[in-house]
Amino acid sequence: MIVVNKYHHLYHRVNYPSENGYRMESYPLPDWIYITVTTIKEGNSKYLTVHSRLHLNKEVVINPTYTCNFTDDEIIRHLSAEVSSKFL
């Protein structure tokens, strides 16, 4: 079974000097781009795909793939910086 979940946000690091730390906070994507996380139950894998209408309806799979033990949110947090630098 294949499940595709669509998302319209990424995460970025926000420093909190008074707390001597940082948090990962979400921010919305522009209207012309969104991401999907595809889960393939039989293969026990997940991967993130970027869908960009600005780049001529381009779809790009971002490596690496993950096991189903990772949540969609963990995958998006891990790959947000790469997606942001390549597409935004």
LODOTOR-787692 format. One record per residue: residue number from 1; x, y, z of N, C-alpha, C in turn. Coordinates in steps of 0.02 Angstrom, whole numbers, padded with zeros to 5 digits. Layout:
N
{rec NUM {X Y Z} {X Y Z} {X Y Z}};
...
//
This chain:
88
{rec 1 {00042 -00059 00000} {00000 00000 00000} {00044 00062 00000}};
{rec 2 {00026 00112 -00039} {00063 00174 -00044} {00018 00231 -00019}};
{rec 3 {00046 00272 00026} {00010 00329 00054} {00051 00392 00040}};
{rec 4 {00018 00443 00012} {00051 00507 -00003} {00018 00562 00037}};
{rec 5 {00058 00596 00079} {00033 00652 00119} {00064 00716 00094}};
{rec 6 {00022 00767 00084} {00042 00831 00056} {00050 00883 00112}};
{rec 7 {00104 00923 00108} {00118 00973 00159} {00136 01040 00126}};
{rec 8 {00121 01094 00162} {00134 01162 00137} {00178 01201 00185}};
{rec 9 {00224 01167 00220} {00269 01201 00267} {00336 01167 00271}};
{rec 10 {00385 01205 00294} {00452 01180 00310} {00469 01205 00380}};
{rec 11 {00529 01188 00404} {00552 01211 00470} {00617 01250 00462}};
{rec 12 {00627 01297 00507} {00691 01332 00510} {00710 01342 00583}};
{rec 13 {00774 01351 00595} {00801 01358 00662} {00792 01430 00686}};
{rec 14 {00764 01437 00746} {00755 01502 00777} {00793 01501 00843}};
{rec 15 {00842 01546 00850} {00882 01549 00910} {00845 01586 00966}};
{rec 16 {00854 01561 01026} {00826 01592 01086} {00884 01603 01135}};
{rec 17 {00920 01660 01128} {00979 01672 01169} {00965 01672 01244}};
{rec 18 {00907 01697 01263} {00891 01699 01335} {00884 01629 01365}};
{rec 19 {00870 01580 01322} {00864 01511 01344} {00927 01470 01328}};
{rec 20 {00977 01504 01298} {01039 01470 01276} {01023 01411 01230}};
{rec 21 {00977 01420 01184} {00960 01365 01139} {00923 01389 01078}};
{rec 22 {00890 01342 01045} {00852 01358 00985} {00793 01309 00980}};
{rec 23 {00747 01326 00936} {00690 01284 00920} {00682 01280 00845}};
{rec 24 {00655 01225 00822} {00637 01219 00751} {00564 01241 00745}};
{rec 25 {00552 01294 00708} {00484 01320 00699} {00463 01315 00626}};
{rec 26 {00400 01301 00617} {00374 01293 00548} {00360 01361 00516}};
{rec 27 {00364 01362 00450} {00344 01421 00412} {00311 01398 00348}};
{rec 28 {00263 01436 00323} {00226 01414 00264} {00267 01420 00200}};
{rec 29 {00254 01376 00154} {00285 01378 00088} {00246 01425 00043}};
{rec 30 {00279 01455 -00008} {00242 01495 -00057} {00191 01452 -00094}};
{rec 31 {00142 01485 -00125} {00088 01449 -00160} {00113 01404 -00217}};
{rec 32 {00169 01420 -00246} {00193 01383 -00305} {00232 01320 -00289}};
{rec 33 {00239 01303 -00225} {00278 01244 -00207} {00244 01208 -00149}};
{rec 34 {00249 01142 -00149} {00228 01101 -00092} {00270 01038 -00091}};
{rec 35 {00266 01003 -00035} {00304 00941 -00027} {00257 00884 -00011}};
{rec 36 {00278 00823 -00029} {00241 00764 -00010} {00288 00714 00023}};
{rec 37 {00261 00676 00070} {00298 00620 00099} {00260 00558 00079}};
{rec 38 {00294 00514 00042} {00264 00452 00016} {00287 00394 00059}};
{rec 39 {00238 00355 00083} {00252 00297 00123} {00236 00234 00083}};
{rec 40 {00284 00189 00077} {00274 00125 00043} {00277 00071 00097}};
{rec 41 {00219 00048 00118} {00215 00000 00174} {00251 -00065 00159}};
{rec 42 {00244 -00091 00098} {00275 -00156 00082} {00351 -00153 00085}};
{rec 43 {00379 -00097 00065} {00452 -00090 00065} {00479 -00058 00128}};
{rec 44 {00434 -00041 00175} {00452 -00010 00238} {00496 00052 00226}};
{rec 45 {00473 00096 00180} {00513 00156 00165} {00469 00217 00155}};
{rec 46 {00500 00275 00164} {00468 00340 00154} {00518 00385 00118}};
{rec 47 {00492 00430 00077} {00535 00480 00045} {00496 00544 00034}};
{rec 48 {00534 00599 00029} {00505 00665 00021} {00514 00688 -00052}};
{rec 49 {00461 00717 -00080} {00463 00743 -00148} {00443 00817 -00147}};
{rec 50 {00479 00858 -00184} {00463 00929 -00191} {00426 00938 -00257}};
{rec 51 {00370 00973 -00256} {00329 00987 -00315} {00330 01062 -00326}};
{rec 52 {00359 01084 -00381} {00367 01156 -00395} {00333 01175 -00460}};
{rec 53 {00283 01218 -00456} {00250 01243 -00517} {00293 01298 -00550}};
{rec 54 {00334 01331 -00511} {00378 01383 -00538} {00431 01354 -00583}};
{rec 55 {00453 01294 -00568} {00505 01260 -00608} {00472 01212 -00658}};
{rec 56 {00422 01235 -00694} {00388 01197 -00746} {00359 01130 -00720}};
{rec 57 {00321 01134 -00665} {00290 01075 -00634} {00340 01020 -00620}};
{rec 58 {00396 01040 -00594} {00451 00994 -00579} {00437 00955 -00515}};
{rec 59 {00453 00891 -00516} {00449 00848 -00456} {00519 00820 -00444}};
{rec 60 {00545 00830 -00383} {00611 00807 -00367} {00608 00768 -00301}};
{rec 61 {00632 00706 -00304} {00637 00665 -00244} {00702 00684 -00208}};
{rec 62 {00696 00699 -00144} {00753 00718 -00103} {00777 00657 -00065}};
{rec 63 {00840 00639 -00074} {00869 00582 -00037} {00892 00605 00031}};
{rec 64 {00895 00563 00080} {00889 00490 00078} {00817 00467 00089}};
{rec 65 {00806 00402 00081} {00742 00373 00101} {00747 00354 00174}};
{rec 66 {00690 00347 00206} {00686 00332 00277} {00644 00269 00287}};
{rec 67 {00651 00238 00345} {00608 00182 00363} {00542 00210 00388}};
{rec 68 {00492 00168 00392} {00426 00189 00416} {00427 00207 00490}};
{rec 69 {00482 00195 00525} {00487 00214 00596} {00490 00289 00605}};
{rec 70 {00511 00325 00553} {00514 00398 00556} {00445 00427 00542}};
{rec 71 {00427 00480 00578} {00364 00515 00563} {00375 00562 00505}};
{rec 72 {00320 00583 00473} {00326 00632 00419} {00358 00696 00445}};
{rec 73 {00339 00717 00505} {00366 00778 00534} {00442 00773 00544}};
{rec 74 {00467 00717 00566} {00539 00708 00575} {00576 00713 00508}};
{rec 75 {00547 00684 00457} {00578 00686 00390} {00579 00758 00364}};
{rec 76 {00523 00794 00372} {00520 00863 00349} {00570 00906 00387}};
{rec 77 {00575 00897 00453} {00624 00935 00493} {00695 00921 00469}};
{rec 78 {00710 00859 00455} {00778 00840 00435} {00797 00868 00367}};
{rec 79 {00750 00871 00321} {00765 00891 00252} {00746 00963 00235}};
{rec 80 {00719 01001 00283} {00696 01070 00270} {00752 01115 00244}};
{rec 81 {00811 01111 00274} {00866 01155 00253} {00886 01141 00181}};
{rec 82 {00888 01077 00163} {00907 01059 00094} {00855 01082 00044}};
{rec 83 {00791 01073 00060} {00737 01094 00015} {00739 01170 00008}};
{rec 84 {00747 01205 00063} {00749 01278 00062} {00806 01304 00020}};
{rec 85 {00865 01276 00027} {00923 01300 -00011} {00918 01285 -00085}};
{rec 86 {00886 01231 -00104} {00881 01212 -00174} {00823 01245 -00211}};
{rec 87 {00768 01260 -00176} {00708 01281 -00211} {00681 01350 -00192}};
{rec 88 {00702 01377 -00135} {00674 01442 -00114} {00724 01499 -00119}};
//
